[in-house]
């Protein structure tokens, strides 16, 4: 099993910045992709950013140029700059090996006020 623990959410004004962190623990061998999804009220969960073990990243179009995913061993970060009210959501950390189950964190609330 893999446990993912997130931190760094909160309330920020539009235009501000937040940094999310997520650390994986447990049976973490061969974790390939780590990243972030988000879910706003009444909407489906959507991919925000992922980063593979080799450093390849993938971003939702609307966050490109504003959000940056990075990784240090088994911790993944999401630096969020120029935040917009539409970025308000619960952000979930994600990890997988490319096979077998996917793993999710418990979620951290990000609220961007106008």
N, C-alpha and C positions, 0 to 999 in steps of 0.2 A: 504494500500500500504506500501511497505517496500522500503526504499532507502538505497543503499550501496555506500559508498564513500571510495575509495582506496587511498593509498599513499605509497611512498617508492620505486617506481621504479627508474631506472636510468641506467647509463653506468658503467660497472665494468670490470676489467681484469679477464681473466680466472684464477680460483683458489681463487678469491675473494668472498666476502659475501655481501648480501643485505637482508634487512628485509622489508617485505610488511605488511601493516596494512589495515584493512577494518572495518569500523564501520557501523552497521545497525541502522537506525532510522525510525520513523513512527510507523505503527501498527506492533510491533515486538513481540507480545505475541506468545508463543509456537513455536518460531523458533527452529527447531530441528538441522538440519545439516547446517553448514557453511563451506566454503572452497574455494579452488582456482582451476580454470581451466586455460589453456593457449592455445594460437593459434599462430603458427608461419606462416609466409607468405606461401601461397599455400598449407597449411595443415589444417586438421580439428581441431576443438577445442577438447582438451583432458583434462581429469581429472589429476590434479597434487596431490592434497591432500584435504581430508575432515576431519572434526572433528564434532562428534555429541555432543549434549548437555551433555551427560554423560561422554564425554572424549574419546570415541572410535574413533580411527583414521584409515584412509585408504590412502595409498600412491601409486602413479605410481611406478612401479618397478625401473625405472631408476633414481628416486630421493631418494629412500630409503637409509638411512644413511647419506644423505647430507642435506635434507630439513626436517624441523620440523614445524608442524602446532600446534598452541596453541590457547587458547580462554580465554577471560576474559569477561564474560557476553555477551554483544552484539558486541564485537570486536574480530575479528579473525586475527591472525598473521601467517606469513609464514617466518621463518628464513631459508635463503638459503645460504649454505656454499659450498665451493669447486665448485663454479659455472663453467660450461662448455659452450663452444660456442653454443652447441646444446640446451642450456636452453634459448637462445634468443627467445623471443616471447612477445606478449601482454598477460598479466596476468589479469584474470577476477575474481573478488570476486563473490561468489555464496551463496545463502541461500534458504532453503525451510523448510516447516513444516512437510513434509512427506505426505502432501495432498495439493490440490490446486496448485496455480501457483508457479513457481520458480522465484527467483529474481537474477538479475545480476547487477554488478557494470559497470562503464563506461570503465574500462580497464586501466592498467598502463603498460608502455613499460619497459621491461627489456632487455638490450643489453649487451652481454658478448663478449668482444673482445679477440682476441688471442694474 
